[in-house]
Amino acid sequence: MDLGFPLNSSELVRKCIAILGIRGSGKSNTAKILGKELIKDGFPLVVIDPDGEYDFQEALRIEDFNLDPEVAVKDVLERKRSLIIDMNEWNDEAFNFLFKFLDSLWNLSKIYRTNVFLVIEEAHEFIPQGERTKISEEITRLALRGRKRGIGMIMISQRSARVNKDVLTQSEVYFLHKVVHPADLKVYREILPLKAKEVADVVKSLDVGEALFYMNGRVEKVKIRKYDESTTNSQFAENLA
Ligand SMILES: Nc1ncnc2c1ncn2[C@@H]1O[C@H](COP(=O)(O)OP(=O)(O)OP(=O)(O)O)[C@@H](O)[C@H]1O
């Protein structure tokens, strides 16, 4: 696949991927490019979208939560359809749906074992460090034990230090965009096999859309290509069979 640099999508299957960086550093753009390329290569995505900003062609958007979560999960695992769960309303209805959806995903993935990626935007909101919720427990279980069931994860956060450490350290692939806060730089130092000064210098030099890509022990400065918002239009979940 082409992210602005070439990468083999099969190398990402069943892995946890972290996309980190400050506001405006290009995280969402990176996640969208990566998500679109994964869909193109045949891997369904489930996007937990707190700001209603994701919109992939051929994905179904769920924003009306009357739907049976198990039917939605089966659509992903059986028909390999991508879903965007729009959490914009941030209400009990949305959280109840999400909890049941993640629980069904855990249970049914054992049967189907479809390779799928769970995309979690603003990951610090759903899997906060030092706090446990019903949802964070579901996501943690999927991250720590989902690999054999086909589950990969893409976590995106502007607050690296506030994301649950147990989950973040499961990541094997990192896109590290610019950060400035010392607590976030400290997280980068823990992740990268570089000297502290090197980390500080190279991270400071990153422009919008640039990131340190870290996988298989190799760190590379990359420029992600720009996502074309005009080519997207997801369908609504009423179309779910
Ligand atoms: N690789 C890129 N090439 C060119 N422009 C980019 C690139 N990545 C991001 N941008 C632009 O920079 C701006 C911020 O990008 P983006 O929304 O992806 O950042 P973010 O880190 O996700 O910010 P936030 O945390 O506020 O969501 C957008 O206008 C986007 O179009």
The ligand as an ORCA input file, in Angstrom:
! r2SCAN-3c Opt
* xyz 0 1
  N       0.380     14.507      5.375
  C      -0.202     15.697      5.254
  N       0.034     16.450      4.178
  C      -0.550     17.671      4.048
  N      -1.397     18.203      4.953
  C      -1.673     17.491      6.045
  C      -1.079     16.202      6.258
  N      -1.525     15.723      7.439
  C      -2.350     16.658      7.919
  N      -2.456     17.718      7.108
  C      -3.293     18.899      7.337
  O      -3.039     19.424      8.636
  C      -4.264     19.709      9.325
  C      -4.346     18.905     10.612
  O      -4.378     17.526     10.282
  P      -5.101     16.432     11.168
  O      -6.532     16.800     11.420
  O      -4.834     15.122     10.543
  O      -4.295     16.593     12.525
  P      -4.565     15.900     13.914
  O      -3.228     15.673     14.501
  O      -5.434     14.714     13.742
  O      -5.328     16.998     14.715
  P      -6.505     16.851     15.797
  O      -5.871     16.255     17.011
  O      -6.948     18.259     16.004
  O      -7.565     15.970     15.193
  C      -5.372     19.409      8.336
  O      -5.769     20.592      7.685
  C      -4.744     18.464      7.336
  O      -5.327     18.560      6.053
*
